[in-house]
Amino acid sequence: MVQLNEVSIFQRENLILSNINLFIKKGDFNYLIGKTGSGKSSLMKTLYGDLPLQQGTGSIVGFDLKKLREKDIPFLRRKIGIVFQDFNLLNDRTVYDNLLFVLKATGWKNKGEMDLKINAVLEKVDMKSKGFKMPFQLSGGEQQRVAIARALLNNPEMILADEPTGNLDPKTSIEIMHVLEEINKQGITILMATHDYALILKFPHKTIKCEGGIVFEVV
Ligand SMILES: Nc1ncnc2c1ncn2[C@@H]1O[C@H](COP(=O)(O)OP(=O)(O)OP(=O)(O)O)[C@@H](O)[C@H]1O
């Protein structure tokens, strides 16, 4: 699902992480940990094509990161769903219309199919009854559920979640973890950056750490 060989990651001319070798199998749930500024987001951005791969080789969901061009990125983003710390919902429209907007933007045309898909992803995150709500009428946990539903719209093979519980209280964080675990059980590979060691203890998975400019597996 993900393979990085001898990858070095730069922000402008600064070397952030060097010589990364990373292998993520289909169906894995992996954590990415490390202090603020250690490079977690930079690594995530490299994986979703926001930061070009300058050194080394790598692939994700069948896309060669070295050969990735601007025009390929929309196609890559259909095969990986991205979830952020701040939920990034459009506040001027309902939950349903947030999801409809993404489907239309990614080429869906058939109204009936779009309706079925929206209801299916809302059901997966237990938000089917809240499609008519505006994002600001929802709690943080509910907004994150909608953001996860949005990430699922195009049947991604993988979810990249960059501190998805960073803005949530401990109880809500656990609820969101249950949602992610459920999605993972259905076969979607997950890489989740987090600061939350309590969550890692409660939901143990292979953990990858960024520290001192390198990336390694924690055992
Ligand atoms: N757009 C940018 N331009 C220049 N430097 C950047 C940019 N974004 C991040 N950096 C630098 O890259 C380093 C790694 O940042 P990154 O955001 O990847 O860390 P992080 O581990 O995700 O931190 P956090 O946990 O705070 O999100 C930091 O030193 C940061 O200052």
The ligand as an SDF file (V2000), in Angstrom:
LIG
                    3D

 31 33  0  0  0  0  0  0  0  0999 V2000
    5.6630   25.1230    4.6980 N   0  0  0  0  0  0  0  0  0  0  0  0
    6.8050   25.0310    5.4040 C   0  0  0  0  0  0  0  0  0  0  0  0
    7.8970   25.7630    5.0600 N   0  0  0  0  0  0  0  0  0  0  0  0
    9.0470   25.6460    5.7470 C   0  0  0  0  0  0  0  0  0  0  0  0
    9.2140   24.8430    6.8150 N   0  0  0  0  0  0  0  0  0  0  0  0
    8.1620   24.1100    7.2130 C   0  0  0  0  0  0  0  0  0  0  0  0
    6.9050   24.1530    6.5190 C   0  0  0  0  0  0  0  0  0  0  0  0
    6.0600   23.3070    7.1440 N   0  0  0  0  0  0  0  0  0  0  0  0
    6.7440   22.7400    8.1530 C   0  0  0  0  0  0  0  0  0  0  0  0
    8.0010   23.2210    8.2110 N   0  0  0  0  0  0  0  0  0  0  0  0
    9.0440   22.8070    9.1750 C   0  0  0  0  0  0  0  0  0  0  0  0
    9.2430   21.4280    9.0540 O   0  0  0  0  0  0  0  0  0  0  0  0
    9.4620   20.8170   10.3200 C   0  0  0  0  0  0  0  0  0  0  0  0
    8.5080   19.6620   10.5000 C   0  0  0  0  0  0  0  0  0  0  0  0
    7.1630   20.1530   10.5560 O   0  0  0  0  0  0  0  0  0  0  0  0
    5.9080   19.1930   10.5580 P   0  0  0  0  0  0  0  0  0  0  0  0
    4.7140   20.0570   10.4780 O   0  0  0  0  0  0  0  0  0  0  0  0
    6.1080   18.1390    9.5500 O   0  0  0  0  0  0  0  0  0  0  0  0
    6.0340   18.5580   12.0160 O   0  0  0  0  0  0  0  0  0  0  0  0
    4.9630   17.7250   12.8490 P   0  0  0  0  0  0  0  0  0  0  0  0
    5.7190   16.6150   13.4730 O   0  0  0  0  0  0  0  0  0  0  0  0
    3.8150   17.3800   11.9990 O   0  0  0  0  0  0  0  0  0  0  0  0
    4.5250   18.7590   13.9550 O   0  0  0  0  0  0  0  0  0  0  0  0
    3.1060   18.9500   14.6580 P   0  0  0  0  0  0  0  0  0  0  0  0
    2.9730   17.7950   15.5790 O   0  0  0  0  0  0  0  0  0  0  0  0
    3.2470   20.2360   15.3560 O   0  0  0  0  0  0  0  0  0  0  0  0
    2.0660   18.9900   13.5630 O   0  0  0  0  0  0  0  0  0  0  0  0
    9.3250   21.9280   11.3440 C   0  0  0  0  0  0  0  0  0  0  0  0
   10.6100   22.3590   11.7090 O   0  0  0  0  0  0  0  0  0  0  0  0
    8.5900   23.0140   10.5940 C   0  0  0  0  0  0  0  0  0  0  0  0
    8.9640   24.2720   11.0830 O   0  0  0  0  0  0  0  0  0  0  0  0
  1  2  1  0
  2  3  1  0
  2  7  2  0
  3  4  2  0
  4  5  1  0
  5  6  2  0
  6  7  1  0
  6 10  1  0
  7  8  1  0
  8  9  2  0
  9 10  1  0
 10 11  1  0
 11 12  1  0
 11 30  1  0
 12 13  1  0
 13 14  1  0
 13 28  1  0
 14 15  1  0
 15 16  1  0
 16 17  2  0
 16 18  1  0
 16 19  1  0
 19 20  1  0
 20 21  2  0
 20 22  1  0
 20 23  1  0
 23 24  1  0
 24 25  2  0
 24 26  1  0
 24 27  1  0
 28 29  1  0
 28 30  1  0
 30 31  1  0
M  END
$$$$
